[in-house]
Amino acid sequence: MTIDRTTLRWNGWGPVKQENPLPSDSPKWNWIQETLGLSRLPATPAAPLASIRLPTCRISETVLEKLRGIVGPNQLRTDDYERAFHARGKSYHDLLYVRAGKLDMAPDAVAYPRSGDEALAVVKLCAEEDIALVPFGGGSSVVGGVNAMAKSLGGAVLTLDTTLMTRIIQIDKMSMTARIEAGIYGPQLEEQLQAHGVTLGHYPQSFPLSTLGGWIAARGAGQQSNRYGKAEKWLVSAKLATPKGFWTTEATPASAAGPNLNQLVAGSEGILGVIVEATVKIHELPERKDYRGYLFKNFAAGVEAARRINHAEIPVAMVRLSDAPETHFFQTFSSSSSGGLKSKLQAAYLKMKGFNEAPCLMLIGHEGTKETVIWAQEQTEEICKRHGALALGTGPGKRWYHGRFDSPAIRDPMMDKGLGVDTLETSTRWSNIANLHEKVSAAIADAMAAHMPDQHARGIVMGHVSHSYPDGSSLYFTFIFPRQLDREVEQWQAIKRAASDAILMNGGTISHHHGVGLDHAPWLAEEKGEIGFALLKATKREMDPKGVMNPGKLLG
């Protein structure tokens, strides 16, 4: 059974009835207000759906009737809630519009096919009628990847929601692969796989509210990608419903029969077709999991330890290193106050151990057999201590593991009080990590400072390494700032532009795992180069001659 859409927030993250992680009487608000240099936190509630007028449906009744004939009358929705829910994704930029009730970019209808055949029929009908079609899974995109964008101003848009396609078709334990329909949510997928003693092991922060097809379309990464791989690594084969019919990519374990076309599917973001099925690599359930923390005297020492761990080929599941601002923020944020006897004792102990500057927290996770986990943990701890780390035991790792999907829920109450919260990520080689971290952090900080509501207000920039490889790692940035309420979209655009320019100017990729969507499309041509970008555009033209598939995304 899939998730009932009406139980979810159409204009925020998570279930409607989830507990507020930042209630109005929380003492954390005092610390946030002081840290951001604000004299008060304004009330900026979201507009209720009842007060919003959605655009008139632009799909003719004749075509709507054809769609009902394909998916059934109950699976074609034109009500306000479904159209609002599918209008945009879950980025900060998207929520600025949605919370303000600006739903001009809303689909005219939402189709819920129950099979690949129904999805293909919908795709072909949209191509025949020249109607923009937006594939939609969990809708968790934070780069504008599922926004209901028409081909041209005033054009019709249909959203195809995949979440009724949830079957696990086959589990092949001999080959350790599974064939699965693409609309299945993360928890449902893992529950069914684990009932057979296996796992995909893909746990992005959006895991509770994202789908298999979305992970592939965005070329996503789970938190344990060091062990289980990014989407392009665990994808074996995909089946797409395209305007030209079904396209199924090759499924052999290795081949020299030309380029592997799975790499065109992973990261395709719905511009070539709708991913309806995927065959993926699976693993036996780990016998043991061990997550623990280490404190480094500075970010450079932690980065060097992470590099050494990767080069030693130790089988880790995760190496996550927070910079000093992020370490300080979450240490303070996790407690009800920023002072007290306990904090003073901790500070005195760290000073005695030589941690005079702001320390950096590393979390290391191991998963596998008991023997492998014990050996790997010993090896990583030895490397960490060799680089001056203080071992903190399993406490920090357990706290992170049990709350690892909770952070997105903090954004909604912050937006209710006039604050902006956004993230972006990139990756680069080890030799460039320090430079890229410094330049992007500075670019975000400078852009925030130039676009503050008053001269006393200030923002916070935090970063961490979250995925690593032998040749480099990702860098993930979070920034919190007071909003310029009279020009909040322009404020975000200035910060985003500054950060994205700094990324490309300093040897990073425009996205490591969030994808391109609308937000990153202006920078893709520069990254891919003239020939590479032309090749992508030619593929789009061949697969989708009328350009109906997810207009504006990836290629702009």
QUIZI-V627213 format. One record per residue. N is the residue number from 1. RES is the residue in one letter. OMEGA is omega in whole degrees, 0 to 359 (* if undefined). BURIAL is # if it has 24 or more other C-alpha atoms within 12 Angstrom, else .. Layout:
n: (N:N)
res: (RES:RES)
omega: (OMEGA:OMEGA)
burial: (BURIAL:BURIAL)
//
This chain:
n: (1:2:3:4:5:6:7:8:9:10:11:12:13:14:15:16:17:18:19:20:21:22:23:24:25:26:27:28:29:30:31:32:33:34:35:36:37:38:39:40:41:42:43:44:45:46:47:48:49:50:51:52:53:54:55:56:57:58:59:60:61:62:63:64:65:66:67:68:69:70:71:72:73:74:75:76:77:78:79:80:81:82:83:84:85:86:87:88:89:90:91:92:93:94:95:96:97:98:99:100:101:102:103:104:105:106:107:108:109:110:111:112:113:114:115:116:117:118:119:120:121:122:123:124:125:126:127:128:129:130:131:132:133:134:135:136:137:138:139:140:141:142:143:144:145:146:147:148:149:150:151:152:153:154:155:156:157:158:159:160:161:162:163:164:165:166:167:168:169:170:171:172:173:174:175:176:177:178:179:180:181:182:183:184:185:186:187:188:189:190:191:192:193:194:195:196:197:198:199:200:201:202:203:204:205:206:207:208:209:210:211:212:213:214:215:216:217:218:219:220:221:222:223:224:225:226:227:228:229:230:231:232:233:234:235:236:237:238:239:240:241:242:243:244:245:246:247:248:249:250:251:252:253:254:255:256:257:258:259:260:261:262:263:264:265:266:267:268:269:270:271:272:273:274:275:276:277:278:279:280:281:282:283:284:285:286:287:288:289:290:291:292:293:294:295:296:297:298:299:300:301:302:303:304:305:306:307:308:309:310:311:312:313:314:315:316:317:318:319:320:321:322:323:324:325:326:327:328:329:330:331:332:333:334:335:336:337:338:339:340:341:342:343:344:345:346:347:348:349:350:351:352:353:354:355:356:357:358:359:360:361:362:363:364:365:366:367:368:369:370:371:372:373:374:375:376:377:378:379:380:381:382:383:384:385:386:387:388:389:390:391:392:393:394:395:396:397:398:399:400:401:402:403:404:405:406:407:408:409:410:411:412:413:414:415:416:417:418:419:420:421:422:423:424:425:426:427:428:429:430:431:432:433:434:435:436:437:438:439:440:441:442:443:444:445:446:447:448:449:450:451:452:453:454:455:456:457:458:459:460:461:462:463:464:465:466:467:468:469:470:471:472:473:474:475:476:477:478:479:480:481:482:483:484:485:486:487:488:489:490:491:492:493:494:495:496:497:498:499:500:501:502:503:504:505:506:507:508:509:510:511:512:513:514:515:516:517:518:519:520:521:522:523:524:525:526:527:528:529:530:531:532:533:534:535:536:537:538:539:540:541:542:543:544:545:546:547:548:549:550:551:552:553:554:555:556)
res: (M:T:I:D:R:T:T:L:R:W:N:G:W:G:P:V:K:Q:E:N:P:L:P:S:D:S:P:K:W:N:W:I:Q:E:T:L:G:L:S:R:L:P:A:T:P:A:A:P:L:A:S:I:R:L:P:T:C:R:I:S:E:T:V:L:E:K:L:R:G:I:V:G:P:N:Q:L:R:T:D:D:Y:E:R:A:F:H:A:R:G:K:S:Y:H:D:L:L:Y:V:R:A:G:K:L:D:M:A:P:D:A:V:A:Y:P:R:S:G:D:E:A:L:A:V:V:K:L:C:A:E:E:D:I:A:L:V:P:F:G:G:G:S:S:V:V:G:G:V:N:A:M:A:K:S:L:G:G:A:V:L:T:L:D:T:T:L:M:T:R:I:I:Q:I:D:K:M:S:M:T:A:R:I:E:A:G:I:Y:G:P:Q:L:E:E:Q:L:Q:A:H:G:V:T:L:G:H:Y:P:Q:S:F:P:L:S:T:L:G:G:W:I:A:A:R:G:A:G:Q:Q:S:N:R:Y:G:K:A:E:K:W:L:V:S:A:K:L:A:T:P:K:G:F:W:T:T:E:A:T:P:A:S:A:A:G:P:N:L:N:Q:L:V:A:G:S:E:G:I:L:G:V:I:V:E:A:T:V:K:I:H:E:L:P:E:R:K:D:Y:R:G:Y:L:F:K:N:F:A:A:G:V:E:A:A:R:R:I:N:H:A:E:I:P:V:A:M:V:R:L:S:D:A:P:E:T:H:F:F:Q:T:F:S:S:S:S:S:G:G:L:K:S:K:L:Q:A:A:Y:L:K:M:K:G:F:N:E:A:P:C:L:M:L:I:G:H:E:G:T:K:E:T:V:I:W:A:Q:E:Q:T:E:E:I:C:K:R:H:G:A:L:A:L:G:T:G:P:G:K:R:W:Y:H:G:R:F:D:S:P:A:I:R:D:P:M:M:D:K:G:L:G:V:D:T:L:E:T:S:T:R:W:S:N:I:A:N:L:H:E:K:V:S:A:A:I:A:D:A:M:A:A:H:M:P:D:Q:H:A:R:G:I:V:M:G:H:V:S:H:S:Y:P:D:G:S:S:L:Y:F:T:F:I:F:P:R:Q:L:D:R:E:V:E:Q:W:Q:A:I:K:R:A:A:S:D:A:I:L:M:N:G:G:T:I:S:H:H:H:G:V:G:L:D:H:A:P:W:L:A:E:E:K:G:E:I:G:F:A:L:L:K:A:T:K:R:E:M:D:P:K:G:V:M:N:P:G:K:L:L:G)
omega: (180:181:175:184:185:177:183:177:178:183:179:185:169:181:178:186:179:180:179:181:180:178:186:182:180:177:179:180:179:180:179:181:180:182:181:175:184:176:177:175:184:175:181:182:177:178:178:183:182:182:186:177:179:179:176:180:183:176:184:179:179:180:177:179:176:179:176:178:180:188:184:185:181:182:171:187:177:181:185:184:182:180:179:181:184:183:184:176:187:176:174:179:178:185:174:178:186:181:178:180:180:186:174:178:178:178:177:178:179:179:179:177:181:180:176:180:178:178:180:180:177:180:181:178:178:178:180:184:180:179:177:180:182:174:186:175:176:180:186:182:177:178:180:186:183:182:186:184:179:176:180:183:179:180:181:180:172:172:176:182:187:195:168:177:192:184:163:190:183:170:182:182:176:180:185:173:176:178:193:173:195:184:184:176:181:182:179:179:183:178:181:178:184:173:177:176:182:181:169:177:182:184:173:179:180:188:183:188:177:189:179:181:178:178:181:184:181:182:190:178:174:183:179:185:175:180:191:176:172:184:182:178:182:176:178:182:179:175:182:169:184:176:180:181:179:173:178:182:183:187:179:182:177:183:173:181:180:179:177:186:172:181:171:181:180:184:183:171:175:182:179:182:179:175:182:177:174:169:188:175:178:184:172:178:180:179:182:173:180:178:182:186:176:180:180:183:177:184:182:180:178:178:180:178:178:178:181:179:179:182:177:179:175:184:178:173:184:169:186:183:176:173:186:178:180:178:181:183:185:174:180:184:182:177:184:179:183:181:178:183:182:180:180:178:178:180:179:180:180:178:178:180:177:179:184:178:181:183:180:183:172:173:180:179:176:176:179:177:181:183:181:182:180:181:183:179:178:181:181:179:178:179:180:181:178:179:170:183:172:180:183:180:187:183:179:180:179:179:178:186:183:179:191:179:190:190:182:182:180:186:184:178:176:178:176:182:171:182:174:177:179:179:170:185:182:171:179:180:183:184:182:184:183:180:183:178:181:186:180:177:181:180:179:182:181:180:177:182:181:184:179:180:175:188:182:184:179:181:178:174:180:179:173:169:183:179:185:187:178:185:180:183:173:168:184:184:173:178:183:187:172:183:166:192:179:179:188:177:179:177:179:181:180:179:181:180:181:181:182:176:180:179:183:179:185:167:177:173:183:174:176:181:178:183:185:179:175:190:184:184:181:183:187:183:179:181:184:184:186:183:181:180:178:178:178:180:179:177:178:181:181:184:189:188:181:178:182:187:175:183:174:183:176:184:180:*)
burial: (.:#:#:.:#:.:.:#:#:#:#:#:#:#:.:.:.:.:.:.:#:#:.:.:.:.:.:#:#:.:#:#:#:.:#:#:.:#:.:.:#:.:.:.:.:#:.:.:#:.:.:.:.:#:#:.:#:#:#:.:.:.:#:#:.:#:#:#:.:#:#:.:.:.:#:#:#:#:#:#:#:#:#:#:#:#:#:#:#:#:#:#:#:#:#:#:#:#:#:#:#:#:#:#:#:#:#:#:#:#:#:#:#:#:#:#:#:#:#:#:#:#:#:#:#:#:#:.:#:#:#:#:#:#:#:#:#:#:#:#:#:#:#:#:#:#:#:#:#:#:#:.:.:.:#:#:#:#:#:#:#:#:#:#:#:#:#:#:.:.:#:.:.:.:.:#:#:#:#:#:#:#:#:#:#:#:#:#:#:#:.:#:#:.:.:.:.:#:#:#:#:#:#:#:#:#:#:#:#:#:#:#:#:#:#:#:#:#:#:#:#:#:#:#:#:#:#:#:#:#:#:#:#:#:#:#:#:#:#:#:#:#:#:#:#:#:#:#:#:#:#:.:.:.:.:.:.:.:.:.:#:#:#:#:#:#:#:#:#:#:#:#:#:#:#:#:#:#:#:#:#:#:#:#:#:#:.:.:#:#:#:#:#:#:#:#:#:#:#:#:#:#:#:#:#:#:#:#:#:#:.:.:.:#:#:#:#:#:#:#:#:#:#:#:#:#:#:#:#:#:#:.:#:.:.:.:.:#:.:.:.:.:.:.:.:.:.:.:.:#:.:.:.:.:.:.:.:#:#:#:#:#:#:#:#:#:#:#:.:.:.:.:#:#:.:#:#:.:#:#:#:.:#:#:#:.:#:#:#:#:#:.:.:.:.:#:#:.:.:#:#:.:.:.:#:#:#:#:#:#:#:#:#:#:#:#:#:#:#:#:#:#:#:#:#:#:#:#:#:#:.:#:#:#:.:#:#:#:#:#:#:#:#:#:#:#:#:#:#:#:#:#:#:.:.:.:#:#:#:#:#:#:#:#:#:#:#:#:#:.:.:#:#:#:#:#:#:#:#:#:#:#:#:#:#:.:.:#:.:.:#:#:#:#:#:#:#:#:#:#:#:#:#:#:.:#:#:#:#:#:#:#:#:#:#:#:#:#:#:#:#:#:#:#:#:#:#:.:.:.:.:.:.:.:.:#:#:.:.:#:.:.:#:#:.:#:#:#:#:#:#:#:#:#:#:#)
//
